[in-house]
C-alpha cells in the first residue's frame, strides 16, 4: 500500500483520492482552531503562497482529538480559517488521527513515521508534560501527540519528514523548499 491508495472526505462530503496529488510535494497537517499552535495557519499560508506554483499542496485536516480544540463543524472551521487567517489551501472534513476511528491516511502516516520528540524549547518542554499525562510511553510510539503535526511527502509519495507542532515553521519551510 502507498500513500496514493488512500482517500478521504472533502468538506462537501465528496470523496477525494490521494492519487489526485501524485507528482506534488505535500504537507499534510492535522489542525485545530482553538489551539495555542493555531497561529501556525499564518505561516502555513505564507508557505503555500510561496510554493504552490512550484508544486506544493498543503492538505489541512481539522481534528478535535486533542483538548477538544476544533469543536465546530466543517463549515464553521473553514469559515474561521479563511476569515481569520485567509487560508487558501485545501481543507477537508474533520477527522480523527489516532485510535480505532483514525482516518486510514493518518494510520498510514503514523505507521510509517517516527515521533522524534518536541525539542527543548519552552513549548517543547510544555508539550512533553502534556503528552506524558496522556500517554506515559509517548516517547516510544509514533502516535500523533497534538494538533499541527505535519508530514512532508515527496513528489513520488514518500514520507520525507515529520514535524511536531513545536518545530519552528522556518525549518518546515526550508524542508518544503528542499523537497521542491
C-alpha positions, 0 to 999 in steps of 0.5 A: 500500500502507498500513500496514493491508495488512500482517500478521504472526505472533502468538506462537501462530503465528496470523496477525494483520492490521494492519487489526485496529488501524485507528482506534488510535494505535500504537507499534510497537517492535522489542525485545530482552531482553538489551539495555542499552535493555531497561529501556525495557519499564518505561516502555513499560508505564507508557505503555500503562497510561496510554493504552490506554483512550484508544486506544493499542496498543503492538505489541512485536516481539522481534528478535535482529538486533542483538548477538544480544540476544533469543536465546530463543524466543517463549515464553521472551521473553514469559515474561521480559517479563511476569515481569520487567517485567509487560508487558501489551501485545501481543507477537508472534513474533520477527522480523527488521527489516532485510535480505532476511528483514525482516518486510514491516511493518518494510520498510514502516516503514523505507521510509517513515521517516527515521533522524534520528540518536541525539542527543548524549547519552552513549548517543547518542554510544555508539550512533553508534560502534556503528552506524558499525562496522556500517554506515559510511553509517548516517547516510544510510539509514533502516535500523533501527540497534538494538533499541527503535526505535519508530514512532508511527502515527496513528489513520488509519495514518500514520507520525507519528514515529520514535524511536531507542532513545536518545530519552528515553521522556518525549518518546515519551510526550508524542508518544503523548499528542499523537497521542491 
